[in-house]
């Protein structure tokens, strides 16, 4: 008898979901946003974040003729724009996200069938948690560097980000209020962005886990002592499982496609501009250290996306091999024929991509880094 095991896929995101409920980005239940206080709360935070982005965008236009000032404003503005885009798609695609969580919770085919398969899932989850802690640490470092200047009592205090305001921010308490405003809204967008990154990576990790479970089930769908009837039943279950995975990926794709598209567009530019900015500030100053922290964070963010997209490719590609590793030689001809058709159908790996063009993989990660270096070289030539 197969042991009945229920794995709570949502349990790994409890803290993230709690934080984003505070941020106004996660309504209760399995439904999307509904009219009420929570929607108003979310709208106020989004409006404030939009004002923060607008002030930086205006400043970006005002310094358009100054390459150094432009680079000093653009890298963070582009990153916050990407965060705002991610936040927008979380709100718009909330119903799809809730549907994905519900599918993981209610579909019995997505559950481990024994403790061995539970350990397979847990190993992937443990690696993901380690990588997530590294990512959060790198992001936290940038936030700490933003706070340092306001704590230093000096005459040349500056706001953490260049921005245009219809009032002077030089005197107290306007400077302190504006500083807190910038820090709070940047933190809001950063936390929102972090939540989206976690969602995309954890769903990719879960899809990889499903292919792990499917591969394990295929290897043992016909064991010693099983009848041919049981083999047919187990193979049909594996085929249904594969179809359910593809359906899940199709639903999930409606959420991640635009996010991956904009990540591809913005990441290379932001990394390249930050590299350039590091060459024109005082080495080992607060600004320089914050740039290093920012560069590590955004590069690692991109790596996480590409790594887990690559994992889906690799694990989905191993399904056909797992089917071949089963005890198929002792099966009747009709089951062998069904297994062969299944192997042919799963021979193509699954890509996590935006519109089947921008594929998340380690190869893509290298390409974006090369593009970032090209932007850095171009800016260096223009400023020379």
Kinemage of the C-alpha trace (Angstrom):
@kinemage 1
@onewidth
@group {chain A} dominant
@subgroup {mainchain}
@vectorlist {calphas} color= white
{ca unk a 1} P 0.000 0.000 0.000
{ca unk a 2} L 1.156 3.518 -0.823
{ca unk a 3} L 1.430 5.760 2.221
{ca unk a 4} L -0.922 8.744 2.245
{ca unk a 5} L 1.257 11.846 2.518
{ca unk a 6} L 0.142 15.462 2.283
{ca unk a 7} L 2.806 18.044 1.576
{ca unk a 8} L 1.815 21.642 2.259
{ca unk a 9} L 3.469 23.475 -0.619
{ca unk a 10} L 2.306 26.840 0.694
{ca unk a 11} L 4.029 26.389 4.065
{ca unk a 12} L 7.392 27.482 2.621
{ca unk a 13} L 5.939 30.907 1.832
{ca unk a 14} L 4.046 31.704 5.032
{ca unk a 15} L 6.398 34.519 6.136
{ca unk a 16} L 6.537 36.011 2.623
{ca unk a 17} L 2.751 35.948 2.313
{ca unk a 18} L 2.379 37.573 5.746
{ca unk a 19} L 4.783 40.382 4.806
{ca unk a 20} L 2.995 41.010 1.533
{ca unk a 21} L -0.373 41.025 3.220
{ca unk a 22} L 1.019 43.945 5.253
{ca unk a 23} L 2.184 45.521 1.986
{ca unk a 24} L -1.361 45.300 0.625
{ca unk a 25} L -0.505 42.701 -2.007
{ca unk a 26} L -2.136 39.529 -0.713
{ca unk a 27} L -5.897 39.469 0.008
{ca unk a 28} L -7.432 36.737 2.161
{ca unk a 29} L -8.791 33.495 0.783
{ca unk a 30} L -8.413 31.932 -2.654
{ca unk a 31} L -9.849 34.903 -4.520
{ca unk a 32} L -8.458 38.141 -5.902
{ca unk a 33} L -8.975 41.698 -4.627
{ca unk a 34} L -12.531 42.673 -3.683
{ca unk a 35} L -13.968 46.137 -2.937
{ca unk a 36} L -13.287 47.127 0.661
{ca unk a 37} L -10.787 48.605 3.083
{ca unk a 38} L -7.929 46.366 1.938
{ca unk a 39} L -8.225 47.574 -1.663
{ca unk a 40} L -8.159 51.211 -0.480
{ca unk a 41} L -5.096 50.455 1.654
{ca unk a 42} L -3.363 48.852 -1.343
{ca unk a 43} L -4.307 51.776 -3.613
{ca unk a 44} L -2.834 54.365 -1.202
{ca unk a 45} L 0.500 52.519 -1.049
{ca unk a 46} L 0.601 52.139 -4.828
{ca unk a 47} L -0.141 55.859 -5.352
{ca unk a 48} L 2.659 56.868 -2.958
{ca unk a 49} L 5.083 54.491 -4.690
{ca unk a 50} L 4.055 55.924 -8.062
{ca unk a 51} L 4.747 59.485 -6.822
{ca unk a 52} L 8.185 58.351 -5.660
{ca unk a 53} L 8.937 56.872 -9.089
{ca unk a 54} L 7.555 59.935 -10.869
{ca unk a 55} L 9.848 62.287 -8.916
{ca unk a 56} L 12.867 60.194 -9.883
{ca unk a 57} L 11.774 59.999 -13.531
{ca unk a 58} L 11.434 63.789 -13.722
{ca unk a 59} L 14.930 64.162 -12.277
{ca unk a 60} L 16.151 61.671 -14.847
{ca unk a 61} L 14.839 63.960 -17.588
{ca unk a 62} L 16.322 67.086 -16.012
{ca unk a 63} L 19.867 65.637 -15.901
{ca unk a 64} L 19.665 63.961 -19.319
{ca unk a 65} L 22.696 65.924 -20.636
{ca unk a 66} L 24.970 64.947 -17.732
{ca unk a 67} L 26.237 61.372 -18.269
{ca unk a 68} L 27.502 60.929 -14.693
{ca unk a 69} L 24.383 62.365 -13.069
{ca unk a 70} L 22.216 60.383 -15.477
{ca unk a 71} L 23.971 57.150 -14.530
{ca unk a 72} L 23.661 58.017 -10.850
{ca unk a 73} L 19.893 58.375 -11.218
{ca unk a 74} L 19.044 55.818 -13.867
{ca unk a 75} L 20.304 52.582 -12.299
{ca unk a 76} L 18.055 52.800 -9.246
{ca unk a 77} L 15.143 54.323 -11.180
{ca unk a 78} L 15.138 51.434 -13.659
{ca unk a 79} L 15.294 48.924 -10.810
{ca unk a 80} L 12.380 50.551 -8.999
{ca unk a 81} L 10.430 50.682 -12.270
{ca unk a 82} L 10.987 46.946 -12.635
{ca unk a 83} L 9.807 46.472 -9.042
{ca unk a 84} L 6.682 48.526 -9.797
{ca unk a 85} L 5.992 46.441 -12.910
{ca unk a 86} L 6.340 43.230 -10.894
{ca unk a 87} L 4.000 44.613 -8.229
{ca unk a 88} L 1.466 45.571 -10.901
{ca unk a 89} L 1.417 42.054 -12.334
{ca unk a 90} L 1.017 40.523 -8.873
{ca unk a 91} L -2.124 42.614 -8.386
{ca unk a 92} L -3.497 42.000 -11.885
{ca unk a 93} L -2.693 38.258 -11.895
{ca unk a 94} L -3.671 37.578 -8.283
{ca unk a 95} L -6.496 35.236 -9.300
{ca unk a 96} L -4.051 33.107 -11.306
{ca unk a 97} L -1.579 32.980 -8.408
{ca unk a 98} L -4.290 31.853 -6.006
{ca unk a 99} L -5.393 29.243 -8.560
{ca unk a 100} L -1.841 27.867 -8.760
{ca unk a 101} L -1.640 27.539 -4.983
{ca unk a 102} L -5.036 25.863 -4.917
{ca unk a 103} L -3.952 23.380 -7.591
{ca unk a 104} L -0.858 22.443 -5.588
{ca unk a 105} L -3.009 21.953 -2.501
{ca unk a 106} L -5.919 20.000 -3.991
{ca unk a 107} L -4.473 17.965 -6.885
{ca unk a 108} L -3.519 14.533 -5.513
{ca unk a 109} L -1.181 13.907 -8.460
{ca unk a 110} L 1.086 16.687 -7.169
{ca unk a 111} L 1.521 15.028 -3.773
{ca unk a 112} L 4.429 12.711 -2.849
{ca unk a 113} L 3.426 9.048 -2.705
{ca unk a 114} L 5.939 7.952 -0.059
{ca unk a 115} L 8.558 9.293 2.342
{ca unk a 116} L 11.294 8.879 -0.263
{ca unk a 117} L 9.514 11.330 -2.557
{ca unk a 118} L 8.907 13.648 0.377
{ca unk a 119} L 12.678 13.711 0.929
{ca unk a 120} L 13.190 14.499 -2.772
{ca unk a 121} L 10.994 17.580 -2.359
{ca unk a 122} L 12.627 18.585 0.914
{ca unk a 123} L 16.122 18.500 -0.591
{ca unk a 124} L 15.055 20.977 -3.280
{ca unk a 125} L 13.303 23.154 -0.691
{ca unk a 126} L 16.385 23.185 1.570
{ca unk a 127} L 18.616 24.371 -1.296
{ca unk a 128} L 16.050 27.034 -2.212
{ca unk a 129} L 15.935 28.306 1.391
{ca unk a 130} L 19.720 28.670 1.498
{ca unk a 131} L 19.752 30.594 -1.784
{ca unk a 132} L 16.872 32.766 -0.567
{ca unk a 133} L 18.722 33.666 2.641
{ca unk a 134} L 21.745 34.753 0.594
{ca unk a 135} L 19.493 36.900 -1.599
{ca unk a 136} L 17.732 38.549 1.353
{ca unk a 137} L 21.097 39.257 2.997
{ca unk a 138} L 22.420 40.994 -0.125
{ca unk a 139} L 19.244 43.092 -0.409
{ca unk a 140} L 19.343 44.012 3.290
{ca unk a 141} L 22.895 45.322 2.919
{ca unk a 142} L 21.771 47.922 0.384
{ca unk a 143} L 18.968 49.098 2.729
{ca unk a 144} L 21.445 49.549 5.589
{ca unk a 145} L 23.736 51.714 3.432
{ca unk a 146} L 20.746 53.909 2.522
{ca unk a 147} L 20.086 54.624 6.214
{ca unk a 148} L 23.665 55.515 7.177
{ca unk a 149} L 23.790 59.107 5.797
{ca unk a 150} L 20.760 60.307 7.753
{ca unk a 151} L 22.344 59.026 10.954
{ca unk a 152} L 25.502 61.037 10.343
{ca unk a 153} L 25.312 64.640 11.473
{ca unk a 154} L 27.229 66.395 8.693
{ca unk a 155} L 26.733 69.564 6.741
{ca unk a 156} L 26.733 67.942 3.301
{ca unk a 157} L 23.923 65.459 3.867
{ca unk a 158} L 22.239 64.219 0.713
{ca unk a 159} L 19.088 62.305 -0.047
{ca unk a 160} L 19.718 58.640 -0.892
{ca unk a 161} L 18.287 59.080 -4.416
{ca unk a 162} L 18.241 61.968 -6.853
{ca unk a 163} L 14.649 63.149 -7.282
{ca unk a 164} L 12.740 66.290 -8.182
{ca unk a 165} L 10.347 67.882 -5.678
{ca unk a 166} L 8.350 71.134 -5.963
{ca unk a 167} L 9.930 72.336 -2.686
{ca unk a 168} L 13.366 72.705 -1.136
{ca unk a 169} L 14.668 69.681 0.802
{ca unk a 170} L 17.791 71.344 2.252
{ca unk a 171} L 16.478 72.426 5.638
{ca unk a 172} L 15.148 70.424 8.577
{ca unk a 173} L 12.674 68.832 9.096
{ca unk a 174} L 11.854 68.734 5.356
{ca unk a 175} L 15.099 66.895 4.627
{ca unk a 176} L 14.415 64.223 7.247
{ca unk a 177} L 10.784 63.772 6.152
{ca unk a 178} L 11.802 63.461 2.486
{ca unk a 179} L 14.584 61.066 3.428
{ca unk a 180} L 12.170 58.817 5.335
{ca unk a 181} L 9.690 59.069 2.440
{ca unk a 182} L 12.330 57.891 -0.049
{ca unk a 183} L 13.534 55.117 2.221
{ca unk a 184} L 10.008 53.898 3.051
{ca unk a 185} L 8.784 53.839 -0.556
{ca unk a 186} L 12.013 52.281 -1.826
{ca unk a 187} L 11.703 49.615 0.884
{ca unk a 188} L 8.059 49.042 -0.098
{ca unk a 189} L 8.945 48.512 -3.761
{ca unk a 190} L 11.988 46.412 -2.821
{ca unk a 191} L 9.962 44.121 -0.541
{ca unk a 192} L 7.254 43.824 -3.178
{ca unk a 193} L 9.893 42.985 -5.777
{ca unk a 194} L 11.457 40.450 -3.405
{ca unk a 195} L 8.076 38.745 -2.958
{ca unk a 196} L 7.590 38.448 -6.723
{ca unk a 197} L 11.117 37.073 -7.123
{ca unk a 198} L 10.417 34.516 -4.404
{ca unk a 199} L 7.124 33.536 -6.064
{ca unk a 200} L 8.682 33.020 -9.495
{ca unk a 201} L 11.633 31.068 -8.101
{ca unk a 202} L 9.555 28.922 -5.752
{ca unk a 203} L 7.050 28.042 -8.468
{ca unk a 204} L 9.924 27.099 -10.789
{ca unk a 205} L 11.374 25.006 -7.964
{ca unk a 206} L 7.985 23.341 -7.400
{ca unk a 207} L 7.654 22.571 -11.116
{ca unk a 208} L 11.110 20.994 -10.967
{ca unk a 209} L 9.955 18.961 -7.945
{ca unk a 210} L 6.944 17.734 -9.929
{ca unk a 211} L 9.240 16.453 -12.656
{ca unk a 212} L 11.338 14.776 -9.932
{ca unk a 213} L 8.224 13.031 -8.598
{ca unk a 214} L 7.113 12.063 -12.088
{ca unk a 215} L 10.543 10.613 -12.893
{ca unk a 216} L 10.575 8.630 -9.659
{ca unk a 217} L 7.073 7.280 -10.331
{ca unk a 218} L 8.056 6.269 -13.867
{ca unk a 219} L 11.076 4.306 -12.650
{ca unk a 220} L 8.876 2.202 -10.377
{ca unk a 221} L 5.565 2.135 -12.261
{ca unk a 222} L 6.169 -1.596 -12.847
{ca unk a 223} L 7.851 -3.389 -9.962
{ca unk a 224} L 8.547 -7.010 -9.220
{ca unk a 225} L 5.308 -8.647 -8.178
{ca unk a 226} L 3.041 -6.126 -9.961
{ca unk a 227} L 0.494 -7.359 -12.442
{ca unk a 228} L 0.235 -5.989 -15.968
{ca unk a 229} L -3.061 -4.372 -14.975
{ca unk a 230} L -1.329 -2.481 -12.182
{ca unk a 231} L 1.401 -1.421 -14.615
{ca unk a 232} L -1.200 -0.011 -17.027
{ca unk a 233} L -2.891 1.840 -14.165
{ca unk a 234} L 0.381 3.313 -12.875
{ca unk a 235} L 1.479 4.362 -16.366
{ca unk a 236} L -1.861 6.097 -16.974
{ca unk a 237} L -1.379 7.933 -13.683
{ca unk a 238} L 2.083 9.110 -14.794
{ca unk a 239} L 0.671 10.312 -18.118
{ca unk a 240} L -2.078 12.240 -16.295
{ca unk a 241} L 0.523 13.700 -13.938
{ca unk a 242} L 2.549 14.977 -16.892
{ca unk a 243} L -0.544 16.557 -18.449
{ca unk a 244} L -1.396 18.232 -15.139
{ca unk a 245} L 2.145 19.636 -14.907
{ca unk a 246} L 1.823 21.124 -18.393
{ca unk a 247} L -1.558 22.629 -17.462
{ca unk a 248} L -0.038 24.095 -14.295
{ca unk a 249} L 2.865 25.584 -16.285
{ca unk a 250} L 0.347 27.067 -18.737
{ca unk a 251} L -1.574 28.782 -15.913
{ca unk a 252} L 1.633 29.953 -14.254
{ca unk a 253} L 2.923 31.272 -17.586
{ca unk a 254} L 0.143 33.884 -17.608
{ca unk a 255} L 1.770 35.367 -14.508
{ca unk a 256} L 5.489 35.157 -15.246
{ca unk a 257} L 5.748 35.957 -18.992
{ca unk a 258} L 5.650 39.752 -18.717
{ca unk a 259} L 7.808 39.723 -15.570
{ca unk a 260} L 10.543 37.757 -17.345
{ca unk a 261} L 10.254 40.043 -20.377
{ca unk a 262} L 10.834 43.215 -18.344
{ca unk a 263} L 13.523 41.502 -16.236
{ca unk a 264} L 15.399 40.763 -19.467
{ca unk a 265} L 15.040 44.389 -20.611
{ca unk a 266} L 16.039 46.099 -17.358
{ca unk a 267} L 18.612 43.786 -15.749
{ca unk a 268} L 21.466 44.192 -18.208
{ca unk a 269} L 21.053 47.981 -18.273
{ca unk a 270} L 20.956 48.261 -14.453
{ca unk a 271} L 24.010 46.037 -13.943
{ca unk a 272} L 26.006 47.909 -16.590
{ca unk a 273} L 25.105 51.368 -15.250
{ca unk a 274} L 25.931 50.344 -11.678
{ca unk a 275} L 29.357 49.128 -12.787
{ca unk a 276} L 29.951 52.483 -14.446
{ca unk a 277} L 28.756 54.369 -11.376
{ca unk a 278} L 31.246 52.453 -9.222
{ca unk a 279} L 34.110 53.821 -11.352
{ca unk a 280} L 33.208 57.492 -10.782
{ca unk a 281} L 32.535 57.555 -7.021
{ca unk a 282} L 35.105 57.593 -4.225
{ca unk a 283} L 36.344 54.024 -3.580
{ca unk a 284} L 35.231 52.465 -0.277
{ca unk a 285} L 32.911 55.370 0.508
{ca unk a 286} L 29.331 54.827 1.684
{ca unk a 287} L 28.062 55.359 -1.856
{ca unk a 288} L 30.637 52.932 -3.275
{ca unk a 289} L 29.762 50.252 -0.711
{ca unk a 290} L 26.041 50.695 -1.361
{ca unk a 291} L 26.671 50.295 -5.113
{ca unk a 292} L 28.565 47.056 -4.498
{ca unk a 293} L 25.701 45.789 -2.342
{ca unk a 294} L 23.187 46.793 -5.004
{ca unk a 295} L 25.234 45.152 -7.778
{ca unk a 296} L 25.503 41.895 -5.841
{ca unk a 297} L 21.780 41.927 -5.099
{ca unk a 298} L 20.549 42.546 -8.644
{ca unk a 299} L 23.052 40.097 -10.185
{ca unk a 300} L 22.094 37.405 -7.685
{ca unk a 301} L 18.405 38.109 -8.344
{ca unk a 302} L 18.968 37.497 -12.045
{ca unk a 303} L 20.962 34.360 -11.258
{ca unk a 304} L 18.114 32.948 -9.140
{ca unk a 305} L 15.626 33.430 -11.973
{ca unk a 306} L 17.922 31.804 -14.516
{ca unk a 307} L 19.070 29.002 -12.208
{ca unk a 308} L 15.574 27.774 -11.398
{ca unk a 309} L 14.442 28.222 -14.991
{ca unk a 310} L 17.410 26.051 -15.959
{ca unk a 311} L 16.422 23.475 -13.313
{ca unk a 312} L 12.997 23.100 -14.935
{ca unk a 313} L 14.682 22.477 -18.301
{ca unk a 314} L 17.078 19.876 -16.903
{ca unk a 315} L 14.538 17.985 -14.797
{ca unk a 316} L 11.876 17.913 -17.499
{ca unk a 317} L 14.495 16.554 -19.895
{ca unk a 318} L 15.203 13.667 -17.499
{ca unk a 319} L 11.621 12.335 -17.589
{ca unk a 320} L 12.145 10.336 -20.791
{ca unk a 321} L 15.314 8.783 -19.355
{ca unk a 322} L 13.460 7.823 -16.177
{ca unk a 323} L 10.788 6.070 -18.267
{ca unk a 324} L 13.490 4.127 -20.097
{ca unk a 325} L 15.034 3.106 -16.750
{ca unk a 326} L 11.820 1.318 -15.709
{ca unk a 327} L 11.352 -2.452 -16.025
{ca unk a 328} L 9.682 -2.057 -19.413
{ca unk a 329} L 11.244 -5.182 -20.974
{ca unk a 330} L 8.808 -7.463 -19.125
{ca unk a 331} L 5.696 -5.538 -20.138
{ca unk a 332} L 3.146 -6.640 -22.773
{ca unk a 333} L 3.266 -5.039 -26.211
{ca unk a 334} L 0.344 -2.611 -25.678
{ca unk a 335} L 1.972 -1.141 -22.534
{ca unk a 336} L 5.357 -0.891 -24.304
{ca unk a 337} L 3.652 0.961 -27.149
{ca unk a 338} L 1.982 3.409 -24.743
{ca unk a 339} L 5.272 3.944 -22.943
{ca unk a 340} L 7.087 4.618 -26.228
{ca unk a 341} L 4.494 7.201 -27.273
{ca unk a 342} L 4.803 8.853 -23.866
{ca unk a 343} L 8.621 8.979 -24.124
{ca unk a 344} L 8.350 10.660 -27.535
{ca unk a 345} L 5.876 13.234 -26.144
{ca unk a 346} L 8.107 14.167 -23.183
{ca unk a 347} L 11.380 14.233 -25.130
{ca unk a 348} L 11.242 18.035 -25.527
{ca unk a 349} L 12.269 19.871 -22.318
{ca unk a 350} L 9.988 22.505 -20.796
{ca unk a 351} L 11.238 26.089 -21.050
{ca unk a 352} L 10.355 28.847 -18.603
{ca unk a 353} L 10.279 31.766 -21.003
{ca unk a 354} L 8.550 35.013 -21.889
{ca unk a 355} L 6.516 34.547 -25.061
{ca unk a 356} L 8.788 31.611 -26.040
{ca unk a 357} L 11.610 34.088 -26.740
{ca unk a 358} L 13.324 35.104 -23.493
{ca unk a 359} L 14.223 31.765 -21.896
{ca unk a 360} L 15.389 31.530 -18.282
{ca unk a 361} L 18.571 29.470 -18.270
{ca unk a 362} L 22.196 29.733 -17.157
{ca unk a 363} L 23.103 30.454 -20.774
{ca unk a 364} L 20.738 33.439 -20.676
{ca unk a 365} L 22.378 34.617 -17.446
{ca unk a 366} L 25.781 34.735 -19.162
{ca unk a 367} L 24.304 36.579 -22.155
{ca unk a 368} L 22.783 39.268 -19.919
{ca unk a 369} L 26.098 39.745 -18.097
{ca unk a 370} L 27.828 40.195 -21.460
{ca unk a 371} L 25.179 42.744 -22.433
{ca unk a 372} L 25.708 44.566 -19.122
{ca unk a 373} L 29.439 44.765 -19.829
{ca unk a 374} L 28.672 46.280 -23.240
{ca unk a 375} L 26.562 49.001 -21.591
{ca unk a 376} L 29.397 49.656 -19.119
{ca unk a 377} L 31.954 49.971 -21.938
{ca unk a 378} L 29.663 52.336 -23.869
{ca unk a 379} L 29.133 54.629 -20.864
{ca unk a 380} L 32.873 54.639 -20.132
{ca unk a 381} L 33.605 55.772 -23.698
{ca unk a 382} L 30.928 58.483 -23.587
{ca unk a 383} L 32.253 59.921 -20.325
{ca unk a 384} L 35.920 59.799 -21.365
